[in-house]
Amino acid sequence: MYSIDTSIYKRPEELLQNLIRFDTTNPPGNELPLMQYIDSLLTSAGFETTFLAKDPARPNLLTRLKGRGDAPPLLLYGHADVVTTANQKWTYPPFEGRIADGYVWGRGALDMKCGLAMMIASLLRAKAENLQAAGDIIFCAMSDEETGGNYGAKFLVEEHPEIFKDVKYAVSEFGGYTMYIDGKKFYLVQVAEKQNCSVEMTFHGPAGHGSVPVKNSAMSKMGKALVALDEHRLPVHITPVTEKMIKIIASHLPPPSNDYFNRLLDPAQTDEILEIIRDKTANFFDPLLHNTVNAIIVQGGEKINVVPGEVALYLDGRILPGFSDNDLIDELRQIAGKDCDIKISMYEAVKSHIDLKLFDMLSDILKQKEPECIPIPIVIGASTDAKQLAKLGIQTYGYLPIDLPQGFDFMKSVHAADERIPVKAMYSGTDAIYQVISRYEK
Ligand SMILES: [Zn+2]
């Protein structure tokens, strides 16, 4: 389908265009043709590769850049699948990979074919320049991140943990992009993520005939709980990474913003300040300071003339590092759950040990390029393959440096229509990843 030209590493935006042109919408994913393209690039440059697959149509691709053996291997990994574009209105076709207005447009431009392109380009450059890193650089292109990694990260961690032997640190999504506050440019480096937790609340009340008014029904109890969840946040928690992040931000902002950010760290004032800075920060900080739930599914009532004695509410819960599903249940009880059963139907616990050792090096790479920028460590509200790698004790840094213009909201573009990345950002991001490889040490 494509001519294989290993000098494409000098044109990372072209590499990204090629990756976007493989439709890897998951489900079904169908990552094989894309993986074969990456494989051709790597093998043409002299890399040895391995395919590991639970389903041959959905393989994972692995290679290694041999290092000097002075440090443990460093893992670069990224997912090749993307989310659907159904029911979205795009300016340009989402799998065309068009360049227009200084951007590469297409599904995966940000999440995260840009990252795969940056990693592949860096490896090809390292090979072309005979770079030997302190340790082996393991690169793994994975399938199936967007629906939980059963064919990708989860499969590899459970069935092939040997490929990650001795790895302590990894670089992947979902950080590295820019965010502006008061005109100051911050790079968000992901060092941890919240834990997924699905919660089921069941409400009970008198059942009966639809013709007789029923008071204090299961339905009305659920209604009260929903209103309570809308009106109250769960308790404030200042976790160590978020504290560090907010202190760095405060120290770089002029008044009154610096004062607002300092006061965010006082739990008695946190929620009030979040309202004050909400518009300016797109509500970015709220989920980093609370466990959260969103009501997603309500279930109850079968027949129009029968009052149900039981109804259920399903919540999407997200738990901060260092807390557990039991903490979430306690907090929900306080606010909305005194008169119901609460059950956890799914919980993906992630160990809370966060190792910031590589943060200074990653930060320094960005500062050398842009002395005015301010890298900050963040916990992200969403969830990625990092939780799977964490089971092997691997610390992932979400570090795909993406220099976005002011006013461009990364989170609003990811998974949405018109996902795109500045062409220039592909060059600076790729060089940053290359620097990671060359500067990585024990
Ligand atoms: Zn992603």
Residues whose N, C-alpha, C, O or C-beta is under 5 A from the ligand:
A	BS01	ZN	D111 M112 E173
